Amino acid sequence: VPDTTEDRGVRAWVRSVAAAARLERALLEDAREEVDEALSDWNAALDDLDAVRAEQKPPWEMLT
């Protein structure tokens, strides 16, 4: 994913998917430390996604 300001949301989404996959694997393996780390990464990525969405204008405002 490009490292540009415009692609910040895409990067956050990719990070959230990757962290969710790591979390699922860690839960299956019963690896407590990895679960904590993946959960923390997932929450951080979701916070980034929320921040990007909050900064975006609704589509109807882009028309004016």
PDBQT receptor file of N, H, CA, C and O in Angstrom, charges set to zero:
ATOM      1  N   VAL A   1       0.855  -1.170   0.000  1.00  0.00    +0.000 N 
ATOM      2  CA  VAL A   1       0.000   0.000   0.000  1.00  0.00    +0.000 C 
ATOM      3  C   VAL A   1       0.901   1.234   0.000  1.00  0.00    +0.000 C 
ATOM      4  O   VAL A   1       1.831   1.317   0.802  1.00  0.00    +0.000 OA
ATOM      5  N   PRO A   2       0.640   2.181  -0.880  1.00  0.00    +0.000 N 
ATOM      6  CA  PRO A   2       1.476   3.389  -0.932  1.00  0.00    +0.000 C 
ATOM      7  C   PRO A   2       1.492   4.136   0.393  1.00  0.00    +0.000 C 
ATOM      8  O   PRO A   2       0.513   4.137   1.138  1.00  0.00    +0.000 OA
ATOM      9  N   ASP A   3       2.606   4.761   0.664  1.00  0.00    +0.000 N 
ATOM     10  H   ASP A   3       3.402   4.761   0.058  1.00  0.00    +0.000 HD
ATOM     11  CA  ASP A   3       2.781   5.499   1.920  1.00  0.00    +0.000 C 
ATOM     12  C   ASP A   3       2.470   6.974   1.692  1.00  0.00    +0.000 C 
ATOM     13  O   ASP A   3       3.340   7.828   1.867  1.00  0.00    +0.000 OA
ATOM     14  N   THR A   4       1.239   7.275   1.303  1.00  0.00    +0.000 N 
ATOM     15  H   THR A   4       0.533   6.581   1.160  1.00  0.00    +0.000 HD
ATOM     16  CA  THR A   4       0.821   8.655   1.085  1.00  0.00    +0.000 C 
ATOM     17  C   THR A   4      -0.302   9.001   2.054  1.00  0.00    +0.000 C 
ATOM     18  O   THR A   4      -0.947   8.117   2.618  1.00  0.00    +0.000 OA
ATOM     19  N   THR A   5      -0.523  10.274   2.235  1.00  0.00    +0.000 N 
ATOM     20  H   THR A   5       0.001  10.992   1.778  1.00  0.00    +0.000 HD
ATOM     21  CA  THR A   5      -1.595  10.729   3.118  1.00  0.00    +0.000 C 
ATOM     22  C   THR A   5      -2.943  10.234   2.622  1.00  0.00    +0.000 C 
ATOM     23  O   THR A   5      -3.796   9.840   3.418  1.00  0.00    +0.000 OA
ATOM     24  N   GLU A   6      -3.134  10.252   1.320  1.00  0.00    +0.000 N 
ATOM     25  H   GLU A   6      -2.442  10.572   0.673  1.00  0.00    +0.000 HD
ATOM     26  CA  GLU A   6      -4.408   9.829   0.743  1.00  0.00    +0.000 C 
ATOM     27  C   GLU A   6      -4.706   8.357   1.010  1.00  0.00    +0.000 C 
ATOM     28  O   GLU A   6      -5.871   7.967   1.086  1.00  0.00    +0.000 OA
ATOM     29  N   ASP A   7      -3.685   7.550   1.151  1.00  0.00    +0.000 N 
ATOM     30  H   ASP A   7      -2.738   7.867   1.089  1.00  0.00    +0.000 HD
ATOM     31  CA  ASP A   7      -3.859   6.111   1.354  1.00  0.00    +0.000 C 
ATOM     32  C   ASP A   7      -3.809   5.703   2.822  1.00  0.00    +0.000 C 
ATOM     33  O   ASP A   7      -3.696   4.519   3.137  1.00  0.00    +0.000 OA
ATOM     34  N   ARG A   8      -3.894   6.679   3.716  1.00  0.00    +0.000 N 
ATOM     35  H   ARG A   8      -3.986   7.641   3.460  1.00  0.00    +0.000 HD
ATOM     36  CA  ARG A   8      -3.847   6.394   5.148  1.00  0.00    +0.000 C 
ATOM     37  C   ARG A   8      -4.968   5.444   5.575  1.00  0.00    +0.000 C 
ATOM     38  O   ARG A   8      -4.742   4.534   6.373  1.00  0.00    +0.000 OA
ATOM     39  N   GLY A   9      -6.155   5.652   5.054  1.00  0.00    +0.000 N 
ATOM     40  H   GLY A   9      -6.339   6.391   4.406  1.00  0.00    +0.000 HD
ATOM     41  CA  GLY A   9      -7.280   4.785   5.390  1.00  0.00    +0.000 C 
ATOM     42  C   GLY A   9      -7.087   3.361   4.908  1.00  0.00    +0.000 C 
ATOM     43  O   GLY A   9      -7.431   2.408   5.607  1.00  0.00    +0.000 OA
ATOM     44  N   VAL A  10      -6.533   3.216   3.709  1.00  0.00    +0.000 N 
ATOM     45  H   VAL A  10      -6.253   3.989   3.141  1.00  0.00    +0.000 HD
ATOM     46  CA  VAL A  10      -6.280   1.880   3.157  1.00  0.00    +0.000 C 
ATOM     47  C   VAL A  10      -5.238   1.164   4.010  1.00  0.00    +0.000 C 
ATOM     48  O   VAL A  10      -5.381  -0.020   4.314  1.00  0.00    +0.000 OA
ATOM     49  N   ARG A  11      -4.195   1.888   4.393  1.00  0.00    +0.000 N 
ATOM     50  H   ARG A  11      -4.079   2.850   4.147  1.00  0.00    +0.000 HD
ATOM     51  CA  ARG A  11      -3.170   1.270   5.248  1.00  0.00    +0.000 C 
ATOM     52  C   ARG A  11      -3.758   0.835   6.582  1.00  0.00    +0.000 C 
ATOM     53  O   ARG A  11      -3.438  -0.247   7.073  1.00  0.00    +0.000 OA
ATOM     54  N   ALA A  12      -4.610   1.657   7.171  1.00  0.00    +0.000 N 
ATOM     55  H   ALA A  12      -4.870   2.536   6.772  1.00  0.00    +0.000 HD
ATOM     56  CA  ALA A  12      -5.230   1.300   8.449  1.00  0.00    +0.000 C 
ATOM     57  C   ALA A  12      -6.107   0.067   8.281  1.00  0.00    +0.000 C 
ATOM     58  O   ALA A  12      -6.122  -0.811   9.143  1.00  0.00    +0.000 OA
ATOM     59  N   TRP A  13      -6.834   0.000   7.174  1.00  0.00    +0.000 N 
ATOM     60  H   TRP A  13      -6.822   0.714   6.474  1.00  0.00    +0.000 HD
ATOM     61  CA  TRP A  13      -7.688  -1.167   6.929  1.00  0.00    +0.000 C 
ATOM     62  C   TRP A  13      -6.840  -2.435   6.777  1.00  0.00    +0.000 C 
ATOM     63  O   TRP A  13      -7.170  -3.481   7.336  1.00  0.00    +0.000 OA
ATOM     64  N   VAL A  14      -5.745  -2.330   6.013  1.00  0.00    +0.000 N 
ATOM     65  H   VAL A  14      -5.477  -1.481   5.559  1.00  0.00    +0.000 HD
ATOM     66  CA  VAL A  14      -4.866  -3.492   5.823  1.00  0.00    +0.000 C 
ATOM     67  C   VAL A  14      -4.269  -3.916   7.162  1.00  0.00    +0.000 C 
ATOM     68  O   VAL A  14      -4.186  -5.108   7.458  1.00  0.00    +0.000 OA
ATOM     69  N   ARG A  15      -3.853  -2.938   7.972  1.00  0.00    +0.000 N 
ATOM     70  H   ARG A  15      -3.920  -1.970   7.731  1.00  0.00    +0.000 HD
ATOM     71  CA  ARG A  15      -3.312  -3.271   9.295  1.00  0.00    +0.000 C 
ATOM     72  C   ARG A  15      -4.355  -3.956  10.163  1.00  0.00    +0.000 C 
ATOM     73  O   ARG A  15      -4.034  -4.877  10.914  1.00  0.00    +0.000 OA
ATOM     74  N   SER A  16      -5.605  -3.509  10.064  1.00  0.00    +0.000 N 
ATOM     75  H   SER A  16      -5.866  -2.761   9.454  1.00  0.00    +0.000 HD
ATOM     76  CA  SER A  16      -6.654  -4.126  10.887  1.00  0.00    +0.000 C 
ATOM     77  C   SER A  16      -6.918  -5.564  10.464  1.00  0.00    +0.000 C 
ATOM     78  O   SER A  16      -7.128  -6.431  11.312  1.00  0.00    +0.000 OA
ATOM     79  N   VAL A  17      -6.910  -5.823   9.166  1.00  0.00    +0.000 N 
ATOM     80  H   VAL A  17      -6.740  -5.119   8.477  1.00  0.00    +0.000 HD
ATOM     81  CA  VAL A  17      -7.128  -7.188   8.672  1.00  0.00    +0.000 C 
ATOM     82  C   VAL A  17      -5.961  -8.095   9.076  1.00  0.00    +0.000 C 
ATOM     83  O   VAL A  17      -6.166  -9.230   9.507  1.00  0.00    +0.000 OA
ATOM     84  N   ALA A  18      -4.743  -7.584   8.931  1.00  0.00    +0.000 N 
ATOM     85  H   ALA A  18      -4.576  -6.662   8.581  1.00  0.00    +0.000 HD
ATOM     86  CA  ALA A  18      -3.568  -8.376   9.310  1.00  0.00    +0.000 C 
ATOM     87  C   ALA A  18      -3.567  -8.668  10.814  1.00  0.00    +0.000 C 
ATOM     88  O   ALA A  18      -3.258  -9.784  11.232  1.00  0.00    +0.000 OA
ATOM     89  N   ALA A  19      -3.909  -7.672  11.616  1.00  0.00    +0.000 N 
ATOM     90  H   ALA A  19      -4.160  -6.765  11.276  1.00  0.00    +0.000 HD
ATOM     91  CA  ALA A  19      -3.946  -7.877  13.069  1.00  0.00    +0.000 C 
ATOM     92  C   ALA A  19      -5.053  -8.855  13.457  1.00  0.00    +0.000 C 
ATOM     93  O   ALA A  19      -4.874  -9.669  14.364  1.00  0.00    +0.000 OA
ATOM     94  N   ALA A  20      -6.194  -8.779  12.775  1.00  0.00    +0.000 N 
ATOM     95  H   ALA A  20      -6.340  -8.118  12.039  1.00  0.00    +0.000 HD
ATOM     96  CA  ALA A  20      -7.282  -9.720  13.064  1.00  0.00    +0.000 C 
ATOM     97  C   ALA A  20      -6.864 -11.143  12.734  1.00  0.00    +0.000 C 
ATOM     98  O   ALA A  20      -7.205 -12.074  13.464  1.00  0.00    +0.000 OA
ATOM     99  N   ALA A  21      -6.128 -11.320  11.641  1.00  0.00    +0.000 N 
ATOM    100  H   ALA A  21      -5.851 -10.564  11.049  1.00  0.00    +0.000 HD
ATOM    101  CA  ALA A  21      -5.647 -12.656  11.274  1.00  0.00    +0.000 C 
ATOM    102  C   ALA A  21      -4.638 -13.164  12.301  1.00  0.00    +0.000 C 
ATOM    103  O   ALA A  21      -4.670 -14.334  12.684  1.00  0.00    +0.000 OA
ATOM    104  N   ARG A  22      -3.732 -12.270  12.749  1.00  0.00    +0.000 N 
ATOM    105  H   ARG A  22      -3.706 -11.320  12.438  1.00  0.00    +0.000 HD
ATOM    106  CA  ARG A  22      -2.768 -12.673  13.784  1.00  0.00    +0.000 C 
ATOM    107  C   ARG A  22      -3.477 -13.005  15.088  1.00  0.00    +0.000 C 
ATOM    108  O   ARG A  22      -3.090 -13.939  15.791  1.00  0.00    +0.000 OA
ATOM    109  N   LEU A  23      -4.509 -12.244  15.408  1.00  0.00    +0.000 N 
ATOM    110  H   LEU A  23      -4.823 -11.486  14.837  1.00  0.00    +0.000 HD
ATOM    111  CA  LEU A  23      -5.280 -12.499  16.621  1.00  0.00    +0.000 C 
ATOM    112  C   LEU A  23      -5.959 -13.866  16.552  1.00  0.00    +0.000 C 
ATOM    113  O   LEU A  23      -5.932 -14.630  17.517  1.00  0.00    +0.000 OA
ATOM    114  N   GLU A  24      -6.559 -14.162  15.421  1.00  0.00    +0.000 N 
ATOM    115  H   GLU A  24      -6.581 -13.541  14.637  1.00  0.00    +0.000 HD
ATOM    116  CA  GLU A  24      -7.224 -15.463  15.257  1.00  0.00    +0.000 C 
ATOM    117  C   GLU A  24      -6.234 -16.611  15.392  1.00  0.00    +0.000 C 
ATOM    118  O   GLU A  24      -6.520 -17.609  16.052  1.00  0.00    +0.000 OA
ATOM    119  N   ARG A  25      -5.064 -16.468  14.765  1.00  0.00    +0.000 N 
ATOM    120  H   ARG A  25      -4.831 -15.657  14.228  1.00  0.00    +0.000 HD
ATOM    121  CA  ARG A  25      -4.043 -17.522  14.865  1.00  0.00    +0.000 C 
ATOM    122  C   ARG A  25      -3.569 -17.682  16.306  1.00  0.00    +0.000 C 
ATOM    123  O   ARG A  25      -3.420 -18.801  16.796  1.00  0.00    +0.000 OA
ATOM    124  N   ALA A  26      -3.332 -16.558  16.982  1.00  0.00    +0.000 N 
ATOM    125  H   ALA A  26      -3.453 -15.649  16.584  1.00  0.00    +0.000 HD
ATOM    126  CA  ALA A  26      -2.859 -16.613  18.370  1.00  0.00    +0.000 C 
ATOM    127  C   ALA A  26      -3.898 -17.261  19.278  1.00  0.00    +0.000 C 
ATOM    128  O   ALA A  26      -3.548 -18.010  20.190  1.00  0.00    +0.000 OA
ATOM    129  N   LEU A  27      -5.168 -16.974  19.031  1.00  0.00    +0.000 N 
ATOM    130  H   LEU A  27      -5.451 -16.365  18.291  1.00  0.00    +0.000 HD
ATOM    131  CA  LEU A  27      -6.225 -17.608  19.828  1.00  0.00    +0.000 C 
ATOM    132  C   LEU A  27      -6.264 -19.109  19.591  1.00  0.00    +0.000 C 
ATOM    133  O   LEU A  27      -6.448 -19.884  20.530  1.00  0.00    +0.000 OA
ATOM    134  N   LEU A  28      -6.094 -19.521  18.346  1.00  0.00    +0.000 N 
ATOM    135  H   LEU A  28      -5.945 -18.891  17.584  1.00  0.00    +0.000 HD
ATOM    136  CA  LEU A  28      -6.084 -20.954  18.040  1.00  0.00    +0.000 C 
ATOM    137  C   LEU A  28      -4.904 -21.664  18.689  1.00  0.00    +0.000 C 
ATOM    138  O   LEU A  28      -5.013 -22.813  19.119  1.00  0.00    +0.000 OA
ATOM    139  N   GLU A  29      -3.769 -20.960  18.754  1.00  0.00    +0.000 N 
ATOM    140  H   GLU A  29      -3.681 -20.027  18.405  1.00  0.00    +0.000 HD
ATOM    141  CA  GLU A  29      -2.558 -21.549  19.332  1.00  0.00    +0.000 C 
ATOM    142  C   GLU A  29      -2.491 -21.352  20.846  1.00  0.00    +0.000 C 
ATOM    143  O   GLU A  29      -1.573 -21.848  21.499  1.00  0.00    +0.000 OA
ATOM    144  N   ASP A  30      -3.469 -20.624  21.404  1.00  0.00    +0.000 N 
ATOM    145  H   ASP A  30      -4.215 -20.221  20.873  1.00  0.00    +0.000 HD
ATOM    146  CA  ASP A  30      -3.508 -20.330  22.836  1.00  0.00    +0.000 C 
ATOM    147  C   ASP A  30      -2.226 -19.643  23.302  1.00  0.00    +0.000 C 
ATOM    148  O   ASP A  30      -1.662 -19.986  24.342  1.00  0.00    +0.000 OA
ATOM    149  N   ALA A  31      -1.775 -18.661  22.507  1.00  0.00    +0.000 N 
ATOM    150  H   ALA A  31      -2.233 -18.382  21.663  1.00  0.00    +0.000 HD
ATOM    151  CA  ALA A  31      -0.560 -17.909  22.801  1.00  0.00    +0.000 C 
ATOM    152  C   ALA A  31      -0.948 -16.563  23.410  1.00  0.00    +0.000 C 
ATOM    153  O   ALA A  31      -1.243 -15.609  22.689  1.00  0.00    +0.000 OA
ATOM    154  N   ARG A  32      -0.947 -16.494  24.724  1.00  0.00    +0.000 N 
ATOM    155  H   ARG A  32      -0.708 -17.268  25.310  1.00  0.00    +0.000 HD
ATOM    156  CA  ARG A  32      -1.467 -15.331  25.457  1.00  0.00    +0.000 C 
ATOM    157  C   ARG A  32      -0.774 -14.018  25.077  1.00  0.00    +0.000 C 
ATOM    158  O   ARG A  32      -1.452 -13.022  24.826  1.00  0.00    +0.000 OA
ATOM    159  N   GLU A  33       0.556 -13.999  25.029  1.00  0.00    +0.000 N 
ATOM    160  H   GLU A  33       1.107 -14.809  25.233  1.00  0.00    +0.000 HD
ATOM    161  CA  GLU A  33       1.287 -12.770  24.700  1.00  0.00    +0.000 C 
ATOM    162  C   GLU A  33       0.969 -12.302  23.289  1.00  0.00    +0.000 C 
ATOM    163  O   GLU A  33       0.780 -11.108  23.056  1.00  0.00    +0.000 OA
ATOM    164  N   GLU A  34       0.909 -13.230  22.352  1.00  0.00    +0.000 N 
ATOM    165  H   GLU A  34       1.062 -14.200  22.541  1.00  0.00    +0.000 HD
ATOM    166  CA  GLU A  34       0.594 -12.872  20.973  1.00  0.00    +0.000 C 
ATOM    167  C   GLU A  34      -0.842 -12.366  20.848  1.00  0.00    +0.000 C 
ATOM    168  O   GLU A  34      -1.122 -11.479  20.042  1.00  0.00    +0.000 OA
ATOM    169  N   VAL A  35      -1.745 -12.928  21.644  1.00  0.00    +0.000 N 
ATOM    170  H   VAL A  35      -1.517 -13.649  22.298  1.00  0.00    +0.000 HD
ATOM    171  CA  VAL A  35      -3.138 -12.458  21.645  1.00  0.00    +0.000 C 
ATOM    172  C   VAL A  35      -3.180 -11.006  22.094  1.00  0.00    +0.000 C 
ATOM    173  O   VAL A  35      -3.826 -10.179  21.451  1.00  0.00    +0.000 OA
ATOM    174  N   ASP A  36      -2.501 -10.687  23.184  1.00  0.00    +0.000 N 
ATOM    175  H   ASP A  36      -1.976 -11.359  23.706  1.00  0.00    +0.000 HD
ATOM    176  CA  ASP A  36      -2.490  -9.322  23.702  1.00  0.00    +0.000 C 
ATOM    177  C   ASP A  36      -1.910  -8.342  22.685  1.00  0.00    +0.000 C 
ATOM    178  O   ASP A  36      -2.453  -7.257  22.481  1.00  0.00    +0.000 OA
ATOM    179  N   GLU A  37      -0.808  -8.730  22.050  1.00  0.00    +0.000 N 
ATOM    180  H   GLU A  37      -0.367  -9.612  22.216  1.00  0.00    +0.000 HD
ATOM    181  CA  GLU A  37      -0.157  -7.864  21.071  1.00  0.00    +0.000 C 
ATOM    182  C   GLU A  37      -1.044  -7.657  19.836  1.00  0.00    +0.000 C 
ATOM    183  O   GLU A  37      -1.203  -6.530  19.366  1.00  0.00    +0.000 OA
ATOM    184  N   ALA A  38      -1.609  -8.729  19.324  1.00  0.00    +0.000 N 
ATOM    185  H   ALA A  38      -1.479  -9.644  19.706  1.00  0.00    +0.000 HD
ATOM    186  CA  ALA A  38      -2.464  -8.629  18.139  1.00  0.00    +0.000 C 
ATOM    187  C   ALA A  38      -3.720  -7.824  18.446  1.00  0.00    +0.000 C 
ATOM    188  O   ALA A  38      -4.169  -7.038  17.611  1.00  0.00    +0.000 OA
ATOM    189  N   LEU A  39      -4.287  -8.006  19.619  1.00  0.00    +0.000 N 
ATOM    190  H   LEU A  39      -3.923  -8.644  20.297  1.00  0.00    +0.000 HD
ATOM    191  CA  LEU A  39      -5.478  -7.255  20.001  1.00  0.00    +0.000 C 
ATOM    192  C   LEU A  39      -5.163  -5.761  20.117  1.00  0.00    +0.000 C 
ATOM    193  O   LEU A  39      -5.959  -4.917  19.705  1.00  0.00    +0.000 OA
ATOM    194  N   SER A  40      -4.020  -5.452  20.671  1.00  0.00    +0.000 N 
ATOM    195  H   SER A  40      -3.373  -6.137  21.006  1.00  0.00    +0.000 HD
ATOM    196  CA  SER A  40      -3.588  -4.061  20.777  1.00  0.00    +0.000 C 
ATOM    197  C   SER A  40      -3.392  -3.445  19.386  1.00  0.00    +0.000 C 
ATOM    198  O   SER A  40      -3.830  -2.322  19.134  1.00  0.00    +0.000 OA
ATOM    199  N   ASP A  41      -2.736  -4.181  18.490  1.00  0.00    +0.000 N 
ATOM    200  H   ASP A  41      -2.381  -5.093  18.695  1.00  0.00    +0.000 HD
ATOM    201  CA  ASP A  41      -2.525  -3.705  17.120  1.00  0.00    +0.000 C 
ATOM    202  C   ASP A  41      -3.851  -3.517  16.388  1.00  0.00    +0.000 C 
ATOM    203  O   ASP A  41      -4.029  -2.549  15.650  1.00  0.00    +0.000 OA
ATOM    204  N   TRP A  42      -4.767  -4.439  16.596  1.00  0.00    +0.000 N 
ATOM    205  H   TRP A  42      -4.622  -5.225  17.196  1.00  0.00    +0.000 HD
ATOM    206  CA  TRP A  42      -6.069  -4.362  15.945  1.00  0.00    +0.000 C 
ATOM    207  C   TRP A  42      -6.841  -3.127  16.417  1.00  0.00    +0.000 C 
ATOM    208  O   TRP A  42      -7.421  -2.397  15.613  1.00  0.00    +0.000 OA
ATOM    209  N   ASN A  43      -6.837  -2.907  17.726  1.00  0.00    +0.000 N 
ATOM    210  H   ASN A  43      -6.366  -3.500  18.380  1.00  0.00    +0.000 HD
ATOM    211  CA  ASN A  43      -7.519  -1.728  18.268  1.00  0.00    +0.000 C 
ATOM    212  C   ASN A  43      -6.891  -0.429  17.768  1.00  0.00    +0.000 C 
ATOM    213  O   ASN A  43      -7.609   0.528  17.477  1.00  0.00    +0.000 OA
ATOM    214  N   ALA A  44      -5.578  -0.382  17.667  1.00  0.00    +0.000 N 
ATOM    215  H   ALA A  44      -4.995  -1.160  17.903  1.00  0.00    +0.000 HD
ATOM    216  CA  ALA A  44      -4.901   0.815  17.148  1.00  0.00    +0.000 C 
ATOM    217  C   ALA A  44      -5.286   1.062  15.691  1.00  0.00    +0.000 C 
ATOM    218  O   ALA A  44      -5.533   2.202  15.297  1.00  0.00    +0.000 OA
ATOM    219  N   ALA A  45      -5.339   0.006  14.899  1.00  0.00    +0.000 N 
ATOM    220  H   ALA A  45      -5.139  -0.920  15.219  1.00  0.00    +0.000 HD
ATOM    221  CA  ALA A  45      -5.722   0.148  13.493  1.00  0.00    +0.000 C 
ATOM    222  C   ALA A  45      -7.173   0.617  13.374  1.00  0.00    +0.000 C 
ATOM    223  O   ALA A  45      -7.484   1.452  12.525  1.00  0.00    +0.000 OA
ATOM    224  N   LEU A  46      -8.052   0.092  14.210  1.00  0.00    +0.000 N 
ATOM    225  H   LEU A  46      -7.799  -0.586  14.899  1.00  0.00    +0.000 HD
ATOM    226  CA  LEU A  46      -9.457   0.531  14.185  1.00  0.00    +0.000 C 
ATOM    227  C   LEU A  46      -9.583   1.988  14.609  1.00  0.00    +0.000 C 
ATOM    228  O   LEU A  46     -10.412   2.721  14.069  1.00  0.00    +0.000 OA
ATOM    229  N   ASP A  47      -8.772   2.412  15.568  1.00  0.00    +0.000 N 
ATOM    230  H   ASP A  47      -8.099   1.816  16.007  1.00  0.00    +0.000 HD
ATOM    231  CA  ASP A  47      -8.772   3.828  15.964  1.00  0.00    +0.000 C 
ATOM    232  C   ASP A  47      -8.335   4.704  14.795  1.00  0.00    +0.000 C 
ATOM    233  O   ASP A  47      -8.912   5.767  14.566  1.00  0.00    +0.000 OA
ATOM    234  N   ASP A  48      -7.312   4.259  14.049  1.00  0.00    +0.000 N 
ATOM    235  H   ASP A  48      -6.844   3.395  14.234  1.00  0.00    +0.000 HD
ATOM    236  CA  ASP A  48      -6.856   5.003  12.866  1.00  0.00    +0.000 C 
ATOM    237  C   ASP A  48      -7.967   5.074  11.822  1.00  0.00    +0.000 C 
ATOM    238  O   ASP A  48      -8.184   6.122  11.213  1.00  0.00    +0.000 OA
ATOM    239  N   LEU A  49      -8.663   3.970  11.617  1.00  0.00    +0.000 N 
ATOM    240  H   LEU A  49      -8.487   3.119  12.112  1.00  0.00    +0.000 HD
ATOM    241  CA  LEU A  49      -9.775   3.965  10.654  1.00  0.00    +0.000 C 
ATOM    242  C   LEU A  49     -10.864   4.950  11.080  1.00  0.00    +0.000 C 
ATOM    243  O   LEU A  49     -11.394   5.687  10.248  1.00  0.00    +0.000 OA
ATOM    244  N   ASP A  50     -11.194   4.967  12.351  1.00  0.00    +0.000 N 
ATOM    245  H   ASP A  50     -10.764   4.369  13.027  1.00  0.00    +0.000 HD
ATOM    246  CA  ASP A  50     -12.200   5.903  12.853  1.00  0.00    +0.000 C 
ATOM    247  C   ASP A  50     -11.758   7.347  12.638  1.00  0.00    +0.000 C 
ATOM    248  O   ASP A  50     -12.569   8.196  12.270  1.00  0.00    +0.000 OA
ATOM    249  N   ALA A  51     -10.473   7.629  12.864  1.00  0.00    +0.000 N 
ATOM    250  H   ALA A  51      -9.814   6.939  13.163  1.00  0.00    +0.000 HD
ATOM    251  CA  ALA A  51      -9.956   8.984  12.681  1.00  0.00    +0.000 C 
ATOM    252  C   ALA A  51     -10.035   9.403  11.214  1.00  0.00    +0.000 C 
ATOM    253  O   ALA A  51     -10.405  10.536  10.908  1.00  0.00    +0.000 OA
ATOM    254  N   VAL A  52      -9.689   8.493  10.313  1.00  0.00    +0.000 N 
ATOM    255  H   VAL A  52      -9.388   7.572  10.561  1.00  0.00    +0.000 HD
ATOM    256  CA  VAL A  52      -9.760   8.802   8.879  1.00  0.00    +0.000 C 
ATOM    257  C   VAL A  52     -11.203   9.060   8.474  1.00  0.00    +0.000 C 
ATOM    258  O   VAL A  52     -11.481  10.017   7.751  1.00  0.00    +0.000 OA
ATOM    259  N   ARG A  53     -12.114   8.229   8.925  1.00  0.00    +0.000 N 
ATOM    260  H   ARG A  53     -11.888   7.451   9.513  1.00  0.00    +0.000 HD
ATOM    261  CA  ARG A  53     -13.531   8.402   8.586  1.00  0.00    +0.000 C 
ATOM    262  C   ARG A  53     -14.076   9.708   9.135  1.00  0.00    +0.000 C 
ATOM    263  O   ARG A  53     -14.897  10.351   8.481  1.00  0.00    +0.000 OA
ATOM    264  N   ALA A  54     -13.642  10.114  10.313  1.00  0.00    +0.000 N 
ATOM    265  H   ALA A  54     -12.975   9.591  10.845  1.00  0.00    +0.000 HD
ATOM    266  CA  ALA A  54     -14.113  11.360  10.917  1.00  0.00    +0.000 C 
ATOM    267  C   ALA A  54     -13.646  12.575  10.117  1.00  0.00    +0.000 C 
ATOM    268  O   ALA A  54     -14.318  13.606  10.099  1.00  0.00    +0.000 OA
ATOM    269  N   GLU A  55     -12.495  12.452   9.456  1.00  0.00    +0.000 N 
ATOM    270  H   GLU A  55     -11.948  11.615   9.470  1.00  0.00    +0.000 HD
ATOM    271  CA  GLU A  55     -11.950  13.560   8.664  1.00  0.00    +0.000 C 
ATOM    272  C   GLU A  55     -12.579  13.657   7.275  1.00  0.00    +0.000 C 
ATOM    273  O   GLU A  55     -12.505  14.705   6.633  1.00  0.00    +0.000 OA
ATOM    274  N   GLN A  56     -13.186  12.589   6.817  1.00  0.00    +0.000 N 
ATOM    275  H   GLN A  56     -13.246  11.737   7.338  1.00  0.00    +0.000 HD
ATOM    276  CA  GLN A  56     -13.746  12.580   5.468  1.00  0.00    +0.000 C 
ATOM    277  C   GLN A  56     -15.081  13.310   5.427  1.00  0.00    +0.000 C 
ATOM    278  O   GLN A  56     -15.878  13.252   6.363  1.00  0.00    +0.000 OA
ATOM    279  N   LYS A  57     -15.295  13.997   4.315  1.00  0.00    +0.000 N 
ATOM    280  H   LYS A  57     -14.647  14.044   3.554  1.00  0.00    +0.000 HD
ATOM    281  CA  LYS A  57     -16.576  14.651   4.087  1.00  0.00    +0.000 C 
ATOM    282  C   LYS A  57     -17.577  13.628   3.569  1.00  0.00    +0.000 C 
ATOM    283  O   LYS A  57     -17.209  12.698   2.851  1.00  0.00    +0.000 OA
ATOM    284  N   PRO A  58     -18.829  13.802   3.932  1.00  0.00    +0.000 N 
ATOM    285  CA  PRO A  58     -19.853  12.936   3.332  1.00  0.00    +0.000 C 
ATOM    286  C   PRO A  58     -19.915  13.191   1.824  1.00  0.00    +0.000 C 
ATOM    287  O   PRO A  58     -19.626  14.303   1.381  1.00  0.00    +0.000 OA
ATOM    288  N   PRO A  59     -20.283  12.192   1.037  1.00  0.00    +0.000 N 
ATOM    289  CA  PRO A  59     -20.297  12.352  -0.425  1.00  0.00    +0.000 C 
ATOM    290  C   PRO A  59     -21.135  13.529  -0.904  1.00  0.00    +0.000 C 
ATOM    291  O   PRO A  59     -20.772  14.182  -1.882  1.00  0.00    +0.000 OA
ATOM    292  N   TRP A  60     -22.252  13.813  -0.233  1.00  0.00    +0.000 N 
ATOM    293  H   TRP A  60     -22.547  13.283   0.562  1.00  0.00    +0.000 HD
ATOM    294  CA  TRP A  60     -23.102  14.907  -0.688  1.00  0.00    +0.000 C 
ATOM    295  C   TRP A  60     -22.451  16.268  -0.476  1.00  0.00    +0.000 C 
ATOM    296  O   TRP A  60     -22.806  17.228  -1.160  1.00  0.00    +0.000 OA
ATOM    297  N   GLU A  61     -21.509  16.373   0.455  1.00  0.00    +0.000 N 
ATOM    298  H   GLU A  61     -21.221  15.593   1.011  1.00  0.00    +0.000 HD
ATOM    299  CA  GLU A  61     -20.796  17.636   0.656  1.00  0.00    +0.000 C 
ATOM    300  C   GLU A  61     -19.698  17.839  -0.376  1.00  0.00    +0.000 C 
ATOM    301  O   GLU A  61     -19.272  18.970  -0.609  1.00  0.00    +0.000 OA
ATOM    302  N   MET A  62     -19.241  16.775  -0.988  1.00  0.00    +0.000 N 
ATOM    303  H   MET A  62     -19.587  15.856  -0.799  1.00  0.00    +0.000 HD
ATOM    304  CA  MET A  62     -18.189  16.876  -2.008  1.00  0.00    +0.000 C 
ATOM    305  C   MET A  62     -18.727  17.481  -3.311  1.00  0.00    +0.000 C 
ATOM    306  O   MET A  62     -17.953  17.969  -4.134  1.00  0.00    +0.000 OA
ATOM    307  N   LEU A  63     -20.025  17.449  -3.493  1.00  0.00    +0.000 N 
ATOM    308  H   LEU A  63     -20.654  17.052  -2.825  1.00  0.00    +0.000 HD
ATOM    309  CA  LEU A  63     -20.628  17.944  -4.729  1.00  0.00    +0.000 C 
ATOM    310  C   LEU A  63     -20.707  19.459  -4.778  1.00  0.00    +0.000 C 
ATOM    311  O   LEU A  63     -20.882  20.034  -5.853  1.00  0.00    +0.000 OA
ATOM    312  N   THR A  64     -20.582  20.107  -3.645  1.00  0.00    +0.000 N 
ATOM    313  H   THR A  64     -20.439  19.640  -2.772  1.00  0.00    +0.000 HD
ATOM    314  CA  THR A  64     -20.700  21.563  -3.626  1.00  0.00    +0.000 C 
ATOM    315  C   THR A  64     -19.367  22.245  -3.725  1.00  0.00    +0.000 C 
ATOM    316  O   THR A  64     -19.300  23.474  -3.722  1.00  0.00    +0.000 OA
TER     317      THR A  64
